[in-house]
Amino acid sequence: MREIVLDTETTGLDPLRGDRLVEIGCVEMVNRMPTGQTYHVYLNPERDMPQEAFNVHGLSSEFLSDKPLFASVVEDFLTFIGDAPLVIHNAMFDIGFINAELDRVARAAIPRDRLIDTLTLARRKHPGVSNRLDDLCSRYSIDNSRRTKHGALLDAELLAEVYIDLIGARQSQLILSETRQSFTVGPADTPRRQRETPLPPRVTEADIAAHTAFVATLGGTPYWNEYTREN
C-alpha cells in the first residue's frame, strides 16, 4: 500500500486572506515503510513574508524570490502524490492551502477522504496531552534535534516515523521479524523449523556396542541406562 506523508510551510494561517504556500515536502511510504523517495520544492508566494511566519520557518522573501510559482510545479506535485492517501499532521490546515493553490490554477481539489490526520490519531491515542510534532517525537524517542525551525521535508520525514509508531506498525514489524527469525538457524535458544523427513541416525551399531561396554565398567546403576535404545 502506497501512502504519502506531506507537510507544508506558508506565509500565514489563512489561505482565504491571501496567505500562500512557500514549501512542500513529501515522503513516500509503501507498506508503512519509507522508500527513500521524496518530493520537495520551495515556492515563490508572490507576496511579502510576515515576520511571524519567518520566525517559524526562516524562509525570507529574498530567498523565495527566484523560486518557482506553484503553477509551474503543480504537474510534478500531482504526479508524485498520485492517488495515494495523504498522511498529514493537522491535515485540514495543509490541505486548505494546497486546495487554494490548486483552485488558482484551475485544478481539482484534493478530497478530504484521502486524508489521514495524525493529529486526530494522536489525540485519540494520547488524550488530554499536547500532541504537537515535537511532543510526539519525544514520546516515541525519535531524534528531532535537526528541527531548529519548521521545514516541510524534514517535518514530513519526522512525521513518517511518528506515524509508524502511532498506528503500531513498528511493533508489527518487530513481531514479523521475530516470526521470520524462528524459521532460521540461529543460537541454541532460537526455535528451529522441523524437517519434514528426519535425517537417519548417524550412530552406528559399533558405536552403540562400544558405549554399552563402557557404561558397564562404571558399576552400580549408571544414569546412562535410562537412555538405552530399549527405553
C-alpha positions in Angstrom: 0.0 0.0 0.0 1.4 3.4 -1.0 1.0 6.4 1.2 2.4 10.0 1.1 3.4 11.8 4.2 3.1 15.5 3.5 3.9 18.8 5.1 3.8 22.5 4.0 5.1 25.9 5.1 3.2 29.0 4.5 3.2 32.8 4.8 0.5 32.7 7.5 -2.6 30.9 8.7 -5.4 31.6 6.3 -5.3 31.0 2.5 -8.7 32.8 2.1 -7.0 36.0 3.3 -4.1 35.9 0.9 -1.6 33.6 2.7 0.3 31.3 0.3 2.4 28.2 0.2 6.1 28.6 0.3 7.3 25.0 0.7 6.0 21.5 0.2 7.7 18.3 1.4 6.5 14.7 0.7 7.8 11.3 1.8 6.7 8.1 0.0 5.8 5.1 2.2 5.0 1.6 0.9 3.5 -0.9 3.4 4.1 1.6 6.2 7.9 1.9 5.4 9.6 5.0 3.9 11.0 4.1 0.5 13.5 6.9 0.3 11.6 8.6 -2.5 10.7 12.2 -1.7 9.3 15.4 -3.3 10.5 18.8 -2.1 10.0 22.3 -3.5 10.3 25.9 -2.3 7.7 28.3 -3.9 7.6 32.0 -4.7 4.4 33.2 -2.9 4.3 36.4 -4.9 3.9 38.4 -1.7 5.8 39.6 1.4 6.8 37.3 4.2 5.3 38.4 7.6 7.8 38.4 10.4 5.7 35.9 12.4 5.9 33.3 9.6 9.6 34.0 9.1 10.2 33.3 12.8 8.6 29.8 12.3 10.4 28.6 9.2 13.1 31.1 8.4 12.2 31.5 4.7 12.6 35.1 3.7 11.1 36.9 0.7 14.6 37.3 -0.7 15.3 33.6 -0.5 12.0 32.7 -2.2 12.1 35.4 -4.9 13.7 33.2 -7.5 11.8 30.0 -6.6 9.2 28.6 -9.0 5.5 29.5 -8.9 3.0 26.8 -7.8 1.6 26.8 -11.4 5.0 25.6 -12.8 5.3 22.7 -10.3 1.7 21.5 -10.0 2.1 18.7 -12.5 5.2 17.2 -10.8 3.5 17.5 -7.4 0.3 15.8 -8.5 2.2 13.1 -10.3 4.3 12.4 -7.2 1.3 12.1 -4.8 -0.8 10.2 -7.4 -4.0 8.8 -5.8 -2.3 7.7 -2.6 -3.7 8.6 0.9 -2.1 11.7 2.3 -0.7 11.5 5.9 -0.7 15.0 7.3 -0.4 16.4 10.9 -3.4 18.8 11.3 -4.5 17.9 7.8 -7.1 20.5 7.2 -4.6 23.3 7.6 -2.2 22.0 4.9 -4.9 20.7 2.6 -6.7 24.1 2.8 -3.5 25.8 1.4 -2.9 23.1 -1.2 -6.5 23.3 -2.4 -6.4 27.1 -2.6 -3.3 26.8 -4.8 -5.0 24.2 -7.0 -8.0 26.4 -7.4 -5.8 29.3 -8.6 -4.5 27.1 -11.4 -8.0 25.6 -12.2 -7.2 22.1 -10.9 -9.5 19.8 -8.9 -9.3 20.0 -5.1 -7.9 17.1 -3.1 -10.9 15.4 -1.3 -11.0 15.0 2.4 -11.5 11.3 2.2 -7.8 10.9 1.0 -6.5 12.4 4.3 -5.1 10.6 7.3 -4.8 13.2 10.1 -2.1 12.2 12.5 -3.1 14.9 14.9 -6.5 13.3 15.2 -4.9 9.9 15.6 -2.6 11.2 18.3 -5.4 12.9 20.2 -7.4 9.6 20.3 -4.3 7.6 21.4 -3.0 10.3 23.9 -6.0 12.3 25.1 -5.5 15.3 27.4 -1.9 16.0 26.5 -0.1 18.1 23.9 0.3 16.3 20.5 2.5 18.6 18.6 5.1 17.0 16.3 7.9 17.8 18.7 5.9 16.2 21.6 5.2 13.0 19.6 8.9 12.8 18.6 9.8 13.0 22.3 7.1 10.5 23.2 8.3 7.9 20.7 12.1 8.6 21.1 12.5 10.0 17.6 15.5 12.2 17.1 14.3 15.7 16.1 17.5 17.6 17.1 17.8 18.9 13.5 14.4 20.6 13.8 15.6 24.1 14.9 13.0 25.6 12.7 10.0 24.2 10.8 10.9 22.7 7.4 8.4 20.8 5.2 10.6 17.9 4.1 12.3 17.4 7.5 8.9 17.6 9.2 7.4 15.1 6.7 10.4 12.7 7.4 9.8 13.0 11.2 6.1 12.6 10.8 6.6 9.4 8.8 8.5 8.0 11.8 5.8 9.2 14.2 3.0 7.7 12.0 4.6 4.3 12.1 4.5 4.4 15.9 1.0 5.9 16.1 -0.6 3.1 14.2 1.5 0.4 15.8 3.2 -0.6 12.6 6.7 -0.6 14.1 5.6 -3.2 16.7 4.0 -5.3 13.9 7.3 -5.2 12.0 9.1 -6.4 15.1 6.7 -9.3 15.6 7.0 -10.2 11.9 10.8 -10.1 12.3 10.7 -12.4 15.3 8.4 -14.8 13.4 10.7 -14.9 10.5 13.7 -15.5 12.8 12.1 -18.6 14.3 12.5 -20.3 10.9 16.2 -19.6 10.7 19.2 -21.4 12.0 20.4 -19.4 15.0 21.7 -19.7 18.6 20.7 -22.7 20.7 17.7 -20.8 22.2 16.2 -19.9 18.9 13.3 -22.1 17.8 14.1 -24.0 14.7 12.0 -25.3 11.9 11.4 -29.1 12.0 12.4 -31.2 8.9 9.5 -32.9 7.2 11.6 -36.1 7.0 14.0 -36.7 9.9 17.6 -37.4 9.0 18.7 -41.0 9.6 20.7 -41.6 12.8 24.4 -41.2 12.4 25.3 -43.5 15.4 26.4 -47.0 14.1 25.8 -50.4 15.8 29.5 -50.4 16.6 29.2 -47.1 18.4 26.3 -48.3 20.4 28.2 -51.5 21.4 31.3 -49.6 22.4 29.2 -47.2 24.6 27.3 -50.1 26.2 30.6 -51.8 27.1 31.9 -48.5 28.6 28.8 -47.9 30.7 29.1 -51.5 32.1 32.5 -50.6 33.6 31.0 -47.8 35.6 29.3 -50.1 38.2 26.1 -49.5 40.1 23.2 -48.2 38.0 24.6 -45.5 35.8 22.4 -42.7 34.7 23.0 -43.6 31.1 20.9 -46.7 31.5 17.8 -44.6 31.4 18.6 -43.6 27.8 19.3 -47.0 26.3 17.8 -48.0 23.0 15.3 -50.3 24.7 13.9 -47.4 26.6 
